Amino acid sequence: MEASTARRLDELLLSDYDHSHDHGGVIGARLAQRLYELSRIGLTEENGSYRIGFSAEEQQAKLLVAKWMTEAGLDVTQDGAGNIIGRLAGKQADLPVILSGSHVDSVPNGGHFDGPLGVLAALEVAESWKETNHQPEHPFEVIIFTDEEGARFNGGLTGSRAMAGSIEAEKQLGLVDINGASFQQVIENIGLSVPSFFAAKRDLSKIKAYVEVHIEQGKRLEKENLPVGIVSGIAGPSWLRITLAGAAGHAGNTPMDDRHDALVAAGELIAAIPHLPPSVSPTAVATVGKLQVHPNGVNVIPGKVEMFVDIRDIYEDKVSELVQLTIDKAEAISAKYGITLSYEQTLKVSPMLVPDVMKNLLTVSMDEMGIKPLYLPSGAGHDAMVLGSHLPSAMIFARSKDGISHNPAEWTSLDDCVQSVHLLKKMLEKLDKN
């Protein structure tokens, strides 16, 4: 929103807020204030967020939320992967814990709602229970997962994968970040260590369920004029790093028929990729979102291009098929231009279908709120997808203005934010009783 460059985020959120949503201990102004406080950390010139994973900015944001957790009466800890956990004791300490949360890291110059809303929604539920003197039967944990977006190492969902024990040590330790630093160097710079990172794995049998609130990052709720919706499944992201190696040369002295131009080959591949998904699945997508050209000189024929392809679908077999089609196309184009091809799958996360029992609890909750249930798939990956491979997990979407996300213009009204809190609260209380 253009106005956000001149006015504070909390002022904008509260300017048209319907205060009738303040009930049951949920307070919209508190949520707005906290969204604003987080927005100030890593604020860019374009009024966006820059808090990439394992950065000082991400850590500052996590510590601020940890402070709020402590003030709300939660017992706060940080695990070896940097995940922040705020625990509210249940009446029956031996019952499995119920989790809710999200992340506070961002893509470069991202928005202020993607991730923080889910963390603060879970915290607001805990605040509402404190306001109303309610203690759940089960222990309840608000969690901030580290490095969900993956902007630093080109592979995300790091904190949730560490908690689930689904990270391959050799591959993780071989990662190099955008500044050329190793994974070990990066985590040690913020006080973590390799042994502690892999010790973050939890006994997931002691967790009953995980529920995450997130902005939709699409237009379906807006088109249906609904504040919130129920996620039916999450598409699994698969990231390919493709390297095309040709021969650098002088742009003036190398004849056109004697070139091995890696960027020309990359351009043809980039143009071909959008035509591959429809041949596989109506819900499949593929995107080239990052490109590095070497040596990147005006008068030099590009000798090497490294590109990242993001491939997704809600069906795992279709993701695999699309990955192979992309590799096949890259091989054909490389052969055509006489250049060398190499590739690596830097991220592969299986899609998740939300269990019927979790969707049904959300449906009943929405009926109680007088909101028509809408079921919609998520094309974006989330921590709920990682945990959903091991335990019952669900997601609540809040309406996104114009479907904009990963952008400073990202916006969800305070009315919709608070409605997502009320839906989460009802869902968690039903899980606690069942």
GIJO-V222731 format. One record per residue. N is the residue number from 1. RES is the residue in one small letter. PHI is phi in radians with two decimals (999 if undefined). OMEGA is omega in degrees with one decimal (* if undefined). Layout:
# GIJO-V222731
n	res	phi	omega
N	RES	PHI	OMEGA
N	RES	PHI	OMEGA
This chain:
# GIJO-V222731
n	res	phi	omega
1	m	999	-176.2
2	e	-1.05	-176.6
3	a	-1.09	-176.0
4	s	-1.18	176.9
5	t	-1.30	-176.7
6	a	-1.92	-176.2
7	r	-2.15	177.2
8	r	-1.10	-178.2
9	l	-1.05	-178.7
10	d	-1.17	176.8
11	e	-1.13	177.5
12	l	-1.11	-178.9
13	l	-1.09	-176.1
14	l	-1.44	-173.3
15	s	-1.09	-179.6
16	d	-2.23	-176.6
17	y	-1.31	175.9
18	d	-1.57	-174.4
19	h	-1.22	175.3
20	s	-1.18	176.3
21	h	-1.33	177.1
22	d	-1.41	176.3
23	h	-2.80	-180.0
24	g	1.12	180.0
25	g	1.54	178.2
26	v	-1.52	-175.8
27	i	-2.19	-177.1
28	g	-1.09	-178.4
29	a	-1.10	178.6
30	r	-1.14	179.0
31	l	-1.11	179.7
32	a	-1.09	-179.7
33	q	-1.06	-178.0
34	r	-1.26	174.7
35	l	-1.05	178.3
36	y	-1.13	-178.5
37	e	-1.05	177.1
38	l	-1.18	-178.0
39	s	-1.10	-178.5
40	r	-1.35	-178.1
41	i	-1.54	-177.3
42	g	1.31	-178.7
43	l	-1.18	-178.8
44	t	-1.64	178.4
45	e	-1.09	179.3
46	e	-1.54	-178.9
47	n	1.21	176.1
48	g	-1.86	180.0
49	s	-1.92	172.1
50	y	-2.26	179.5
51	r	-2.39	-177.4
52	i	-1.26	-176.0
53	g	-1.01	177.8
54	f	1.11	177.6
55	s	-1.63	175.5
56	a	-1.09	-179.8
57	e	-1.20	177.5
58	e	-1.10	-179.8
59	q	-1.13	178.0
60	q	-1.09	179.3
61	a	-1.14	179.9
62	k	-1.13	-179.5
63	l	-1.19	176.6
64	l	-1.13	178.5
65	v	-1.15	177.4
66	a	-1.04	177.0
67	k	-1.10	178.2
68	w	-1.11	177.3
69	m	-1.03	-179.5
70	t	-1.06	179.3
71	e	-1.13	178.0
72	a	-1.44	177.9
73	g	1.62	179.0
74	l	-1.55	175.5
75	d	-1.56	-169.7
76	v	-1.79	174.5
77	t	-2.39	172.1
78	q	-2.14	179.8
79	d	-1.49	-174.1
80	g	-1.19	177.2
81	a	-1.65	-179.1
82	g	1.59	176.2
83	n	-1.17	176.8
84	i	-1.69	-176.4
85	i	-2.22	175.1
86	g	-1.89	-171.8
87	r	-1.90	172.9
88	l	-1.82	-178.3
89	a	-1.12	174.7
90	g	-1.65	177.9
91	k	-1.09	178.7
92	q	-2.02	-171.8
93	a	-1.11	-176.3
94	d	-1.49	178.6
95	l	-1.31	177.3
96	p	-1.12	-175.0
97	v	-1.39	172.1
98	i	-1.84	-176.6
99	l	-1.91	169.1
100	s	-2.70	178.7
101	g	2.86	179.8
102	s	-3.01	-175.7
103	h	-2.46	176.1
104	v	-2.15	173.2
105	d	-1.34	-176.9
106	s	-2.38	166.2
107	v	-1.35	175.6
108	p	-1.02	-179.7
109	n	0.99	178.8
110	g	-1.52	-178.7
111	g	-1.67	-174.1
112	h	-1.86	-175.9
113	f	-2.03	-177.9
114	d	-1.16	-178.2
115	g	1.80	-179.0
116	p	-0.96	-179.9
117	l	-1.05	-179.0
118	g	-1.14	177.7
119	v	-1.15	-175.3
120	l	-1.27	175.3
121	a	-1.12	178.3
122	a	-1.12	177.8
123	l	-1.17	179.6
124	e	-1.16	174.4
125	v	-1.10	177.5
126	a	-1.07	177.4
127	e	-1.10	-179.0
128	s	-1.14	177.4
129	w	-1.19	176.9
130	k	-1.13	-179.2
131	e	-1.10	-174.9
132	t	-1.82	179.0
133	n	0.99	179.3
134	h	-1.82	173.4
135	q	-2.08	-179.5
136	p	-1.22	175.3
137	e	-1.19	-179.8
138	h	-1.52	167.0
139	p	-1.03	-179.2
140	f	-2.21	179.7
141	e	-2.17	169.8
142	v	-1.66	-173.6
143	i	-2.20	171.7
144	i	-1.95	179.2
145	f	-1.44	178.7
146	t	-1.36	166.8
147	d	0.86	176.8
148	e	-1.25	-172.2
149	e	-1.24	177.9
150	g	1.39	-176.0
151	a	-1.19	-175.1
152	r	-1.41	-174.7
153	f	-2.02	-179.3
154	n	0.99	176.5
155	g	-3.02	-169.1
156	g	-1.79	-179.2
157	l	1.02	-171.2
158	t	-1.18	-176.9
159	g	-1.13	-179.7
160	s	-1.22	177.9
161	r	-1.19	176.4
162	a	-1.16	178.8
163	m	-1.11	-178.8
164	a	-1.42	-178.6
165	g	1.27	-175.7
166	s	-1.95	177.5
167	i	-1.90	177.2
168	e	-1.43	-171.5
169	a	-1.01	-176.0
170	e	-1.06	-179.2
171	k	-1.19	-179.1
172	q	-1.14	-178.3
173	l	-1.26	177.4
174	g	-1.52	-178.3
175	l	-1.25	174.9
176	v	-2.19	-174.0
177	d	-1.47	-175.1
178	i	-1.14	178.5
179	n	-1.82	179.2
180	g	1.54	179.9
181	a	-1.55	179.0
182	s	-1.29	177.6
183	f	-1.02	-180.0
184	q	-1.07	178.8
185	q	-1.05	-176.4
186	v	-1.11	-176.9
187	i	-1.27	177.9
188	e	-1.19	178.9
189	n	-1.16	178.4
190	i	-1.97	171.9
191	g	1.53	176.6
192	l	-1.74	178.0
193	s	-2.50	179.1
194	v	-1.08	178.3
195	p	-1.03	-178.7
196	s	-1.17	-179.6
197	f	-1.03	-177.6
198	f	-1.38	174.7
199	a	-1.44	-179.6
200	a	-1.30	178.9
201	k	-1.04	-179.2
202	r	-1.89	172.5
203	d	-1.40	-173.6
204	l	-1.24	176.8
205	s	-1.20	179.6
206	k	-1.66	176.3
207	i	-1.99	-177.6
208	k	-1.35	-175.7
209	a	-2.90	175.9
210	y	-2.29	178.0
211	v	-2.26	-175.8
212	e	-2.18	170.8
213	v	-1.66	-179.8
214	h	-2.69	172.1
215	i	-1.20	-174.1
216	e	-1.15	-174.2
217	q	1.13	178.5
218	g	-2.75	-172.3
219	k	-1.98	-172.5
220	r	-1.18	178.0
221	l	-1.14	178.8
222	e	-1.08	179.4
223	k	-1.15	179.1
224	e	-1.57	-178.4
225	n	0.97	179.6
226	l	-2.12	-178.4
227	p	-1.30	-175.9
228	v	-2.49	178.4
229	g	-2.59	-177.2
230	i	-1.88	178.5
231	v	-1.35	-178.9
232	s	-1.59	180.0
233	g	-2.99	-177.4
234	i	-2.14	179.3
235	a	-1.22	-179.7
236	g	-1.52	178.1
237	p	-1.39	173.6
238	s	-2.28	-176.8
239	w	-1.87	176.6
240	l	-1.89	169.6
241	r	-1.76	-177.5
242	i	-1.93	178.2
243	t	-2.02	177.7
244	l	-1.93	-176.4
245	a	-1.97	177.4
246	g	-1.98	178.7
247	a	-2.45	175.0
248	a	-1.26	-179.7
249	g	-2.86	-179.7
250	h	-1.23	-176.3
251	a	-1.18	-178.8
252	g	-1.69	-172.5
253	n	-1.72	-179.3
254	t	-1.72	-179.0
255	p	-1.07	-177.8
256	m	-1.12	-178.3
257	d	-1.57	179.6
258	d	-2.27	-177.7
259	r	-2.02	171.1
260	h	-2.21	-171.4
261	d	-1.45	-177.1
262	a	-1.18	-178.3
263	l	-1.29	175.0
264	v	-1.09	177.6
265	a	-1.13	179.2
266	a	-1.10	178.8
267	g	-1.09	178.4
268	e	-1.16	178.7
269	l	-1.16	178.9
270	i	-1.05	179.6
271	a	-1.20	-177.4
272	a	-1.44	-173.2
273	i	-1.02	-179.4
274	p	-1.07	-179.4
275	h	-1.54	-177.4
276	l	-1.41	-175.4
277	p	-0.97	-178.5
278	p	-1.05	179.0
279	s	-1.37	-176.0
280	v	-1.88	-174.2
281	s	-2.83	178.2
282	p	-1.19	179.9
283	t	-1.84	-178.9
284	a	-1.39	176.7
285	v	-2.45	176.5
286	a	-2.56	-174.5
287	t	-2.44	168.4
288	v	-1.68	-174.0
289	g	-1.95	-177.5
290	k	-2.55	-175.5
291	l	-2.45	175.5
292	q	-2.23	-176.5
293	v	-1.92	179.9
294	h	-2.18	0.9
295	p	-1.47	173.4
296	n	1.17	176.2
297	g	-1.88	-177.6
298	v	-1.08	-174.9
299	n	-1.87	-179.7
300	v	-2.17	174.2
301	i	-1.15	-178.6
302	p	-1.04	-178.9
303	g	-1.61	-179.8
304	k	-2.64	174.8
305	v	-2.30	173.9
306	e	-1.96	-177.5
307	m	-2.31	179.5
308	f	-2.03	-179.7
309	v	-1.98	178.2
310	d	-1.72	-176.1
311	i	-2.09	-176.5
312	r	-2.52	167.8
313	d	-2.88	178.3
314	i	-1.47	178.8
315	y	-2.01	-172.8
316	e	-1.11	-178.5
317	d	-1.14	179.5
318	k	-1.27	175.0
319	v	-1.09	-179.8
320	s	-1.06	179.6
321	e	-1.12	-178.9
322	l	-1.22	175.2
323	v	-1.03	-178.9
324	q	-1.16	177.3
325	l	-1.08	178.6
326	t	-1.15	178.2
327	i	-1.12	179.1
328	d	-1.04	-179.7
329	k	-1.14	178.6
330	a	-1.10	178.8
331	e	-1.14	-179.6
332	a	-1.15	-178.7
333	i	-1.23	178.0
334	s	-1.08	178.8
335	a	-1.12	-179.7
336	k	-1.07	-176.0
337	y	-1.76	176.5
338	g	1.15	179.0
339	i	-2.12	-176.5
340	t	-1.66	-179.9
341	l	-1.98	167.7
342	s	-2.43	-178.2
343	y	-2.67	-179.6
344	e	-2.60	175.0
345	q	-1.54	-175.5
346	t	-1.52	178.5
347	l	-2.64	174.1
348	k	-2.54	179.8
349	v	-2.17	-178.3
350	s	-1.21	174.8
351	p	-1.09	179.0
352	m	-2.27	171.6
353	l	-1.73	-178.2
354	v	-1.22	-178.9
355	p	-1.03	-179.2
356	d	-0.99	-177.7
357	v	-1.09	178.9
358	m	-1.28	177.5
359	k	-1.10	-178.7
360	n	-1.15	177.6
361	l	-1.11	177.2
362	l	-1.20	179.2
363	t	-1.08	178.6
364	v	-1.08	180.0
365	s	-1.11	179.1
366	m	-1.20	176.0
367	d	-1.03	179.4
368	e	-1.13	179.0
369	m	-1.50	-179.3
370	g	1.32	179.6
371	i	-1.97	179.9
372	k	-1.15	178.5
373	p	-1.18	174.0
374	l	-2.22	-179.2
375	y	-1.81	-176.4
376	l	-2.54	179.0
377	p	-1.37	174.2
378	s	-1.86	175.5
379	g	-1.41	-179.5
380	a	-1.60	176.4
381	g	-1.43	-178.8
382	h	-2.52	177.0
383	d	-1.04	178.5
384	a	-1.05	179.6
385	m	-1.20	179.1
386	v	-1.15	-178.8
387	l	-1.19	-179.2
388	g	-1.13	175.5
389	s	-1.34	-174.2
390	h	-2.16	-175.7
391	l	-2.68	-179.0
392	p	-1.01	-178.2
393	s	-2.38	180.0
394	a	-2.57	177.3
395	m	-2.35	173.8
396	i	-1.99	175.5
397	f	-1.74	171.1
398	a	-1.87	-174.5
399	r	-1.02	176.6
400	s	-1.89	177.9
401	k	-1.15	179.5
402	d	1.04	178.9
403	g	1.22	-174.4
404	i	-1.38	176.6
405	s	-2.64	-176.2
406	h	0.96	-171.7
407	n	-2.78	178.5
408	p	-1.00	-179.9
409	a	-1.40	177.6
410	e	-0.92	-175.2
411	w	-2.67	169.6
412	t	-2.34	-176.4
413	s	-1.11	178.7
414	l	-1.14	175.3
415	d	-0.97	-178.1
416	d	-1.24	176.3
417	c	-1.03	-177.0
418	v	-1.22	175.8
419	q	-1.08	177.4
420	s	-1.16	176.6
421	v	-1.14	179.9
422	h	-1.10	178.3
423	l	-1.15	177.2
424	l	-1.06	-179.0
425	k	-1.06	178.3
426	k	-1.07	-179.4
427	m	-1.08	-177.8
428	l	-1.14	179.5
429	e	-1.20	175.3
430	k	-1.23	176.3
431	l	-1.07	-178.7
432	d	-1.15	-178.9
433	k	-1.45	-176.8
434	n	-1.55	*
